[in-house]
Amino acid sequence: MDITAADVKKLRDKTGAGPMECKKALLETDGDFDRAEKLLKEKGLAAVEKRADRATNEGKIFIAVTADRSRAALVELSSETDFVARNPEFIELGGKVAEKALAEGITAPTEALSGMVTELATKIRENMNLKRLAVVTAGNGEYLTSYLHGGGAIGVAVKIAADSPAALEKEEVKSLAFNLALHIAAFNPLALDRTGVDQGWIQEQEQLFRRQMEGDEKFGRMKETKPDQFEKILQGKVNKLLQESCLLEQGFVKDEKLSVEKVLAETGKAAGSALRVAEYVYYRVGG
C-alpha cells in the first residue's frame, strides 16, 4: 500500500505521534485514517498506563476569572517533567480546564475534566493529572482578585469583604487586595488567624521546641533553677511561630513593620469601611 507523506502528516497533526509511528499505523490499518488514529490512541493509553506510577511533581497552576470578578477558578495540572509543563498544548489544556471549571462551577476533578487530561496524555505519552481545583465566589460587598507567580509555579485567589460595598470601588482597596495576593504567594500562610491552626500541629511544634531547649545546656540549667522562665521562653517561641504562620499577623509584604491586620485596618479607615479577608486559596506546583 502506498502511504503518502501527506497521509502521515495529517495523522501526525491529529495525534502528535512520530512520523514512523503514523506510517506504521496506516500500514497496519490498510490506510484507514480513523482506524489508524484509534490504534495510535490505544497505544498512547497503554504507554500512559505503564507510566501511571511515575511521580508528577512538575506542572503549572492555571487561573480563570469572570469578567465581573464574581468567580475565579484555580487548577493545578501536573506532569512528570518541566519540559511537558512548558508544552504549548499542556498550557492550552490547563487554560481550557480552568475555563470549563469556572463556567460550570465545578469544584472538584470530574470524569469529563480528567478525560480532557487523559486525551493529551495519550498524545504526549507522559503521565499527567488534574491534581486539584477550587472555585472562589464573591458576592455583594466582596472583591475578588488573583495572582500567578513564576509562570504558573504559584497561584493565589483572594477575596476581601467590606461593610460598605462602595469602598470596594476605591483604587486603594483594589490595590490592597492585589498586594495581599502577592503577599500570600510570597509567604504561604498556614491559616488566616490562630483559630484556623490545628491544635495538634501547635502541640507538635511546642514539643519540638521543648526538646531543642532541653538539649541545650543553657536551657537545661534554666529548667532546673527557673522553670517559670523556661516556660515563658518556650511560649515565646510558639507565639513567634504563630505570628509568622498566620496571615493577619505576618509582616505585610510591602512594609514588614506593619502586620497584614494593621494594613487592612488602616486601608479600611481611609476608604471609610472596615475590611477583612473573607477567603483565600494558595496553590503551589507539587505542594
C-alpha positions as CSV (number, residue, x, y, z in Angstrom):
1,M,0.0,0.0,0.0
2,D,1.3,3.4,-0.9
3,I,1.3,5.7,2.2
4,T,2.0,9.3,1.2
5,A,3.8,11.9,3.2
6,A,0.6,13.9,3.3
7,D,-1.2,11.0,4.9
8,V,1.5,10.7,7.5
9,K,1.5,14.4,8.2
10,K,-2.3,14.5,8.6
11,L,-2.3,11.7,11.1
12,R,0.7,13.2,12.9
13,D,-1.1,16.6,13.2
14,K,-4.1,14.9,14.7
15,T,-2.4,12.5,17.1
16,G,1.0,14.0,17.9
17,A,2.7,10.7,17.2
18,G,6.0,10.4,15.4
19,P,6.2,10.0,11.6
20,M,7.3,6.4,11.7
21,E,4.6,5.5,14.2
22,C,2.0,7.2,12.0
23,K,3.2,5.4,8.9
24,K,3.2,2.1,10.7
25,A,-0.3,2.6,12.0
26,L,-1.6,3.5,8.5
27,L,0.1,0.3,7.0
28,E,-1.4,-1.8,9.8
29,T,-4.9,-0.4,9.1
30,D,-4.7,-0.6,5.3
31,G,-4.6,3.2,5.1
32,D,-7.9,3.7,7.1
33,F,-7.3,7.1,8.7
34,D,-9.9,6.7,11.5
35,R,-8.7,3.2,12.4
36,A,-5.1,4.4,12.4
37,E,-6.0,7.3,14.7
38,K,-7.8,4.9,17.1
39,L,-4.8,2.5,17.1
40,L,-2.4,5.3,18.0
41,K,-4.6,6.5,20.8
42,E,-4.8,2.9,22.2
43,K,-1.0,2.7,22.1
44,G,-0.8,6.1,23.7
45,L,-3.2,5.0,26.5
46,A,-1.1,1.8,27.0
47,A,2.1,4.0,27.3
48,V,0.5,6.3,29.8
49,E,-0.8,3.3,31.9
50,K,2.8,2.0,32.0
51,R,3.9,5.3,33.5
52,A,1.0,5.7,35.9
53,D,3.2,5.1,38.9
54,R,5.6,7.8,38.0
55,A,5.6,11.0,40.1
56,T,4.0,14.1,38.6
57,N,5.7,16.8,40.6
58,E,6.0,19.3,37.7
59,G,3.2,21.2,36.1
60,K,1.5,24.6,36.3
61,I,-1.2,26.5,38.1
62,F,-3.9,28.0,35.9
63,I,-6.5,30.7,36.9
64,A,-9.6,31.8,35.1
65,V,-11.6,34.7,36.3
66,T,-15.0,36.0,35.2
67,A,-15.1,39.5,33.6
68,D,-17.1,40.9,36.6
69,R,-14.7,39.2,39.1
70,S,-17.5,37.4,40.7
71,R,-15.8,34.0,40.4
72,A,-12.3,32.6,40.0
73,A,-11.2,29.0,39.3
74,L,-7.8,27.7,40.2
75,V,-6.4,24.5,38.7
76,E,-3.3,22.5,39.2
77,L,-2.3,20.4,36.2
78,S,0.7,18.1,36.9
79,S,3.2,16.4,34.7
80,E,6.3,14.2,35.1
81,T,8.6,16.8,33.5
82,D,9.1,20.5,33.3
83,F,9.6,20.1,29.5
84,V,6.0,18.9,29.2
85,A,4.7,21.6,31.6
86,R,6.1,24.2,29.1
87,N,4.5,22.4,26.1
88,P,2.0,24.8,24.4
89,E,-0.6,22.1,24.3
90,F,-0.3,21.5,28.0
91,I,-0.7,25.2,28.7
92,E,-3.7,25.4,26.4
93,L,-5.3,22.4,28.1
94,G,-4.8,23.9,31.6
95,G,-6.5,27.1,30.4
96,K,-9.4,25.2,29.0
97,V,-9.8,23.1,32.1
98,A,-9.8,26.3,34.3
99,E,-12.4,28.0,32.0
100,K,-14.7,24.9,32.0
101,A,-14.5,24.6,35.8
102,L,-15.3,28.3,36.0
103,A,-18.2,28.2,33.6
104,E,-19.8,25.2,35.1
105,G,-19.0,25.8,38.8
106,I,-17.0,22.6,39.1
107,T,-15.2,22.4,42.4
108,A,-13.5,19.0,42.2
109,P,-12.0,16.9,39.4
110,T,-14.7,15.2,37.3
111,E,-14.6,12.4,34.8
112,A,-15.1,14.9,32.0
113,L,-12.2,17.1,33.1
114,S,-9.9,14.1,33.7
115,G,-10.8,12.9,30.3
116,M,-9.5,16.1,28.7
117,V,-6.2,15.5,30.5
118,T,-6.1,11.8,29.5
119,E,-6.6,12.7,25.9
120,L,-3.5,14.9,25.9
121,A,-1.5,12.4,28.0
122,T,-2.1,9.7,25.4
123,K,-0.8,12.1,22.7
124,I,2.3,13.2,24.6
125,R,2.7,9.8,26.3
126,E,3.6,11.1,29.7
127,N,1.8,10.7,32.9
128,M,-0.2,13.9,33.9
129,N,-3.0,14.6,36.3
130,L,-5.7,17.1,37.2
131,K,-4.4,17.3,40.7
132,R,-6.8,19.8,42.3
133,L,-9.1,22.7,41.6
134,A,-11.1,25.3,43.5
135,V,-13.7,27.9,42.7
136,V,-13.9,31.1,44.8
137,T,-17.1,33.1,44.5
138,A,-17.6,36.8,45.5
139,G,-21.0,38.2,46.4
140,N,-22.2,41.7,47.3
141,G,-19.8,43.5,49.5
142,E,-16.9,41.3,48.4
143,Y,-14.0,41.9,45.9
144,L,-12.0,39.1,44.3
145,T,-8.5,39.2,42.7
146,S,-5.9,36.7,41.7
147,Y,-2.2,36.4,41.0
148,L,0.0,33.9,39.2
149,H,3.7,33.8,40.1
150,G,6.7,32.3,38.2
151,G,4.8,31.4,35.1
152,G,2.3,29.3,37.0
153,A,4.5,27.9,39.8
154,I,2.2,29.5,42.3
155,G,-1.4,30.7,42.0
156,V,-3.4,32.7,44.5
157,A,-7.0,34.0,44.7
158,V,-8.0,36.4,47.5
159,K,-11.5,37.7,48.4
160,I,-11.8,40.7,50.7
161,A,-15.1,41.9,52.2
162,A,-16.2,45.4,53.2
163,D,-19.0,46.6,55.4
164,S,-19.7,49.3,52.8
165,P,-19.6,47.8,49.3
166,A,-18.8,51.3,47.9
167,A,-15.3,51.0,49.5
168,L,-14.5,48.1,47.1
169,E,-14.6,50.5,44.2
170,K,-11.7,52.6,45.6
171,E,-8.3,52.0,44.0
172,E,-6.5,51.8,47.3
173,V,-8.8,48.8,48.3
174,K,-8.3,47.1,45.0
175,S,-4.6,47.7,45.2
176,L,-4.5,46.2,48.7
177,A,-6.4,43.1,47.5
178,F,-3.8,42.5,44.8
179,N,-0.9,43.1,47.2
180,L,-2.5,40.6,49.6
181,A,-2.4,38.1,46.7
182,L,1.3,38.9,46.2
183,H,1.9,38.5,50.0
184,I,0.2,35.1,50.2
185,A,2.2,33.9,47.2
186,A,5.4,35.0,48.9
187,F,4.7,33.8,52.5
188,N,2.2,31.0,52.1
189,P,0.4,31.5,55.4
190,L,-0.7,28.4,57.3
191,A,-4.0,29.9,58.2
192,L,-5.9,33.3,58.3
193,D,-5.5,33.5,62.0
194,R,-4.8,31.3,65.0
195,T,-8.3,29.9,65.2
196,G,-7.6,28.2,61.9
197,V,-4.4,26.5,63.0
198,D,-4.7,22.8,64.0
199,Q,-4.1,22.4,67.7
200,G,-2.3,19.1,67.2
201,W,0.2,20.9,65.0
202,I,0.8,23.6,67.6
203,Q,1.4,20.9,70.3
204,E,3.9,19.2,68.0
205,Q,5.8,22.4,67.4
206,E,5.8,23.1,71.1
207,Q,7.2,19.7,71.9
208,L,9.9,20.2,69.3
209,F,10.9,23.5,70.8
210,R,10.9,21.9,74.2
211,R,13.2,19.1,73.2
212,Q,15.5,21.6,71.5
213,M,15.7,23.7,74.6
214,E,16.2,20.8,76.9
215,G,19.0,19.6,74.8
216,D,20.8,22.9,75.2
217,E,22.9,23.1,78.4
218,K,21.9,26.7,79.0
219,F,18.2,26.0,78.9
220,G,18.7,22.7,80.8
221,R,20.1,24.6,83.8
222,M,17.3,27.2,83.4
223,K,14.7,24.4,83.7
224,E,16.3,23.1,86.9
225,T,16.6,26.6,88.6
226,K,14.0,28.8,86.9
227,P,11.2,26.6,85.4
228,D,8.9,29.6,85.0
229,Q,11.4,31.4,82.8
230,F,11.9,28.2,80.7
231,E,8.1,28.0,80.1
232,K,8.0,31.7,79.3
233,I,10.7,31.4,76.7
234,L,9.1,28.3,75.3
235,Q,5.7,30.0,74.9
236,G,7.5,33.0,73.3
237,K,8.9,30.6,70.6
238,V,5.5,29.2,69.9
239,N,4.0,32.6,69.8
240,K,6.6,33.8,67.3
241,L,6.0,30.8,65.1
242,L,2.2,31.5,65.1
243,Q,2.9,35.2,64.2
244,E,5.0,34.0,61.2
245,S,2.4,31.4,60.2
246,C,-0.9,33.3,60.4
247,L,-1.8,35.7,57.6
248,L,-3.2,38.5,59.7
249,E,-0.2,38.5,62.0
250,Q,2.5,38.4,59.3
251,G,4.5,41.4,58.4
252,F,2.9,42.9,55.2
253,V,4.9,42.2,52.0
254,K,5.1,45.9,51.2
255,D,6.0,47.0,54.7
256,E,7.0,44.3,57.1
257,K,6.9,46.7,60.1
258,L,3.1,46.6,59.8
259,S,1.1,43.4,60.2
260,V,-1.5,42.4,57.5
261,E,-4.2,43.1,60.1
262,K,-2.9,46.6,60.7
263,V,-2.7,47.4,56.9
264,L,-6.3,46.1,56.5
265,A,-7.4,48.4,59.3
266,E,-5.6,51.5,58.0
267,T,-6.7,51.0,54.4
268,G,-10.3,50.4,55.6
269,K,-10.2,53.6,57.7
270,A,-9.0,55.6,54.7
271,A,-11.7,54.0,52.5
272,G,-14.5,54.6,55.0
273,S,-15.3,50.9,55.7
274,A,-14.0,48.0,57.8
275,L,-12.2,45.4,55.6
276,R,-11.4,41.8,56.2
277,V,-10.0,38.8,54.3
278,A,-13.0,36.6,53.6
279,E,-11.3,33.8,51.8
280,Y,-8.1,32.9,50.0
281,V,-6.7,29.9,48.1
282,Y,-3.0,29.2,47.6
283,Y,-1.7,26.6,45.2
284,R,1.9,25.7,44.5
285,V,3.0,23.2,42.0
286,G,3.7,20.0,43.8
287,G,2.6,21.5,47.1
